[in-house]
Amino acid sequence: MQIIELLVKIRQVWIDRISHRLARGEGVRESFIHELSQFYDLLQQAIVTGDPAWLDPLLDAWVDARTKSELEKQETSLSPILNQIVLTTYEVVSENIAEKDALEIFGAVLPVYVYALDRTAQREAQLHIEHISNELDNVRLTLERLDKSKSDFIAVAAHELKTPLTLIEGYSTMLRDQFPIIDQSSQSIILISGIKNGTRRLREIIDDMIDVSLIDNDMMSLNFQPVWINQLLTLAEQELTETVNTRSQTLEINSFPGYDEMTFGDPERLYQGLKNILTNAIKYTPDGGTITVDGRKLPGFIEITVKDTGIGIDVADLERIFEKFGRIGDASLHSSGKTKFKGGGPGLGLPITKGIIDAHGGAIWVESDGYDEITCPGSTFHVLLPIIKESPDFRTAKLFRPLANLPKEENNDELISEEQPEKGNPTDLDA
Ligand code: ADP
C-alpha cells in the first residue's frame, strides 16, 4: 500500500486519540481537533515532498501562541504535545497497520517529528530570549526613571537646603561679630567656630550634590581660561600642607614635561578635581605615607599621576569608584572626617572629578594591585588632559589669543580693530 493511503487510513483514529488525551473540555477539543487536522495534512505534505518545512507555519504559530505567564514560568508548552503525538502515532500504527507497512510509516514520519521537535525547541528558546531581553529593557527603563528622579530630588533638596544654611551662616557671623576682638578665645567664640565649621562642611556637601546633578543632566558649564597645571598643583600643595603634616605624610610634587605649559580649561573646576584626588590620597593612606604627583607630556595631552602608598583599591572596584555614590566599604563605618584615615565621604568626589575631566575632553582612571590595609599596595590615579591651545569659548578665545601666541584672526573683531586703529575708521569704531 502507498504511504499516503496508509496515513489516510489511520488519520481519524490518530486525531481522536490525541485530542482525547490532550484536550479535556468539549469546547477546547473542537478547536484542538481542527489544529490536529491541519498538522496531519501538513505532515502528509512533508512526507510526500520530502520537505519537513511544510510544518513551519503551524509549528511557529503554536509556539508563538504561548502566553506571557507561560514564558515567565519558563513552561515548555509544545514538547509534551509533540511527545504525545509521537507516542500515539506509534500506538495507532502498531494497532492498525500490518508490520511491514508500519515500518514504512515510521521511516517516513520519524524524520519529520525530529525536525518538528528541533524547530519548536529553537523557536521556544528564541522567544524566551526575546522575552528576557524585553524584561531587561523594562527594568533598564525603570532604573533610568528612578535614577532621574533621584537626581532631580538631589538637585531640589540641595537647593532647598542652601537657603536655611545661608541663614545659619549669616547669623553665626553676626553673633561672632558681637564679641570684641579681645574675647576671641572665649568659650562662646569656640562654640560659634564649631557652628561655622559645621556649616562650611555642610555647604561643601550640598555643593557636591548640586555638582553631581549638574553632571548627571549634562549641565556643567566650564569657564575656559588659560591654565597652568603647576599653578594648580602648587595651590593644592599649599592648602593641604597642614593636613599632610598632621598625618605625618609626605607630599611630593615633581616637575615634569608639560607641567608649566599653558592650556585652556576651567581653573576652578580643574583645581576642584585635582584637590579631590589629592585629598583622597591623603585620606586612604595611613599616617607616615607618601603621596607623589608626577606626569608626562604626550602628543596633544598632559598626563598627571597621583600615586599613594595607601590601602589600595580592589581590582573589582577600579571602575565603580567613579560612579555616583560608588564609595566602597562598609557604610556603617562611614566617617565624615575629610582627611581622617579612611574617613569616607558620601562618595561624590570621584564622580564629580570624572565629570570635570570628561567635560574637558580628558580621561581619568586608577590603577591598584588590590585592597590591603596591612601591606598597603597603594593606588595611582591618572588624569589625561588635552592641551587646548585656544579657548573653545569664542568670547574668551578673542581675549586670550595674544597670550597663547596664536595668529590673530583675519576678521574685524573688536580686539584687532583696537590694536590697529590706522586700518579702521575711527568714526565706525565710535559707532
Ligand atoms: P568618598 O567621599 O567616599 O571619598 P570618592 O568619590 O572621593 O568618595 O571616592 C570613592 C571611593 O573610592 C572611596 O570611598 C574609596 O573607597 C575609594 N578611593 C578613592 N581614592 C582612593 C585612594 N587614593 N586609595 C584608596 N581608595 C580610594
Boltz pocket constraint, residues with backbone or C-beta under 6 A from the ligand:
constraints:
  - pocket:
      binder: B
      contacts: [[A, 276], [A, 277], [A, 280], [A, 281], [A, 282], [A, 284], [A, 285], [A, 308], [A, 310], [A, 311], [A, 312], [A, 313], [A, 321], [A, 323], [A, 326], [A, 327], [A, 328], [A, 329], [A, 343], [A, 344], [A, 345], [A, 346], [A, 347], [A, 348], [A, 349], [A, 350], [A, 351], [A, 379]]
      max_distance: 6.0
